[in-house]
Amino acid sequence: MENPSSGTLANKNPNNGNGNGNGTMMQQGNQESSIYHERQTRHLCGLHALNNLFQSPDMFSKSELDHYCTTLTPRNWLNPHRSWIGWGNYDVNVIMYALQQRNCEAVWFDRRRDPHCLNLKAIFGFILNVPAQMNLGYYIQLPFQMRHWLALRRIDGSYYNLDSKLREPRCLGDEESFLAFLSSHLQTDHELFLVLNEEEQMQQKQQQEKDSKQRWLLPQFRD
């Protein structure tokens, strides 16, 4: 289902001093470009997913997402948008609000639809929300689950799984391979959010007004 990327070298990112986690730059073979990847710390998968999506260690910080929690619901104690112990576990409201602060919009994708309807060229990136089993130590599974955020994005012509629980980004291949990956995930209890860049939307709207509606869908699938 997921093909491991080849020819990658992991180097510590000297600019990642914001305490977001174990961030690395992955050099892709002989290419000049690199892929930024934050590894999982505490319950900060939402933070890691956002920074991995935007490929920047400084796009968001834990303090910024905590501030969004109190902006959405003005109370620090038992805030409904994050873990009560302050380790993250941010809900979808925080993720969507954070994207809005960077001129982006998150669109929920109905998993009953075939991902082949997506206009991939019009989508900035993807965020998946998946179940995560809670363990006590290494061997004892607790009788409840949490949710985990992970980012997916096209970089240099290939799609990558930037899940913070992975040791390094995983190359998913071309568009057809990526759509097959999405299809397999949407058959289970996984939620997909499409991330659209509002500035690009406005440019396309000015160029072609009729095609601006639901531009994340291929024309034949739009209402």
N, C-alpha and C positions, 0 to 999 in steps of 0.2 A: 504493500500500500504506500509506504514512504521509502523512497530510494535515497540512501545516504549520499551526500555530496562527496565528490572526489577532488583531490588536489588542493586541500585547504590547510592553511597553517594558522594556528591560533596564537595571537600576540596580545599581551595585556595592553589595554588602552590607557596611556598615561593621563588622558584628559578626564577620565571618569572619576572625579573626586567628589561627587554629590551624594555618595552613600547609597546609591540605588541598587547596588549589587555587584556581582562579578561580571563586569562588562569586558568584552573582547572584540577586536577587529579580526575578521576572518579574511585572509588573503586568498583570492580565488585563482589558484593555479598561477599562470604567468600573466594574468590580467592585472592592470594597474589598480582597479577598483577593489574595495574591500566591503565586507558586510559586517555591520555592527550587531552584536548579540549580547544581551544581558541574561545572565543565569539567575535561577530562582533563589530568592532569599525570603525568609518568613512567609507571609501570605501576600506578597507584593506582585503577584502575577499580572494584575491589572496595570500597574506602573510599568513593569517590564514589557508587556505587550504594546503599550503606547510608545515607549522609547524605541523598541525594536521596529515597530511599524514606521515611525518617522526616521529611523536610522540615525538617532542622535541621543547621546547620553544625557544631554542637558535640556531635552524638550520638556520633560516633566520631572518633578521631584515629589517625594513622599509628602513633604509639608504642603506642597501645592494641592495635591489630591485631597489631603486632610482638610484643607481650607474649602475645597469644593463641597465636601461633605457637610460642613457647617453652613455653607452658603445655601445649599439645597434644603437642609433642615437645621435651623439655628440652635443646636445644642451639642455640646461636646460629650456629655455622658450618655452612653447607650445610643449613640447616633445610628440610625437605621441603615446608613449607607456604607458602613465599614465594620470591621471586627471590633468588638467591645474592648479588646485588650490592646487595640491600636496597632496591630500588625498588618493592616491592609484589608484584604478580602473585600475590595470595593465592589459595589453592585453596578448594574447596567446604567443607572442614572448618572453616576459619577463618570463612567466611561464616555457616555454620550455628551455630557456637559463639558468634559475635558476636550473632546474633539471640536465642539463648537467654539471653544476659546482659540483654536488654531484654524478657524475658517473652514472646518470640515463638518460633514454631516454623516451620521450613522443611519443606515437604512436596514431594517430587519428583513431578512429574506425568508419567505415561506418555504420550509424544507419539503413541503409536498410538491414543489415545482422541480423540474429538471434544471440543474445548473447550466445546461447548454443554452438556456435562454438569456444568459448574462452577456452583456456587452463588455467584455473584459478590458477593452482599451479605454473605456470611460470610467473605470473604477481605480481609485488610488491604491487601495489595499483592502484587506479582509481581517476581521477579528472573529475568532471562534470562541464560544463558551461551552465547555465540556464538563461532565461530571468528574470529580476527583475523589478517590477513596481516601478516607482519613485513617491513619495508622497510629498506634501507640508503640513507639519504638520502630523496629524493623519488621516485626512478625505479626503483631496483633492488630487486626482490622477492627475499627470502631463501627458500630451499627448505624452510621449516618454518613452522608456525603456532603462535600462542599462543591463549589464550582470553580473552574479554572479558565483563565483567559489566555489566549495565545494569538499571535499575529502571523499573517500570511501575506506575502508580497512578491511582486515581480521585480527582479533586479537583474539588469544586464541581459534581458531576454529570457530568463528562466524564473520559475516560481519557486519560492523558498518557504519552508516551515520554520518560523523563528521562535518556536515554543521555548520559553525560558527553562523548561525542565530538560531540554536536550543539552548534551554536552557542546554541540555546535549546530549551526543551521543545517537543515537537510534540504537538498535540492529535490524538488518535485518534478522538474522537467518542463516540457512545453505546455501550451494551453490545453491540449487534449489530455495530457497526463494530470494536469492540475484539476480539470473538471471531473475526471474520474476520482481523484482524491476527495473532492468536495462531495460527490455523489455518495461515496462510501461513508463519509461522516454524517451526512444528512439522513441516512437511514436509521440512525440511532438518536438518542436524546441529546443531540448537539444543536446549538443555535448559532446561526451565521449572521454576521452584520457586515454590510458593504460600506466601506468608507469612501465618501465622495468629497472631492475638493471643490468648495463653493466658488472659488475664483475661476476655476476651469469651467464650472457649470455656467457662470455668467458669460464667459467668452463664447462658449458654444451657443448660448441662448441668443446672443447678439448676432452671431453668424447665421444661425438656422433656427428660427423661432419654433417651427413645427416639431423639430426633433428634440427640443429641450425637455419635454415631459418624459419622465421615466427613462432618462438617457442611459441608465445602467442596464436597461433591457435592450436586446436587439430589436430593431424596428418592427419586425413581424409579431413580436410578443407584447408590444405596448398597447394600452387600452385606447 
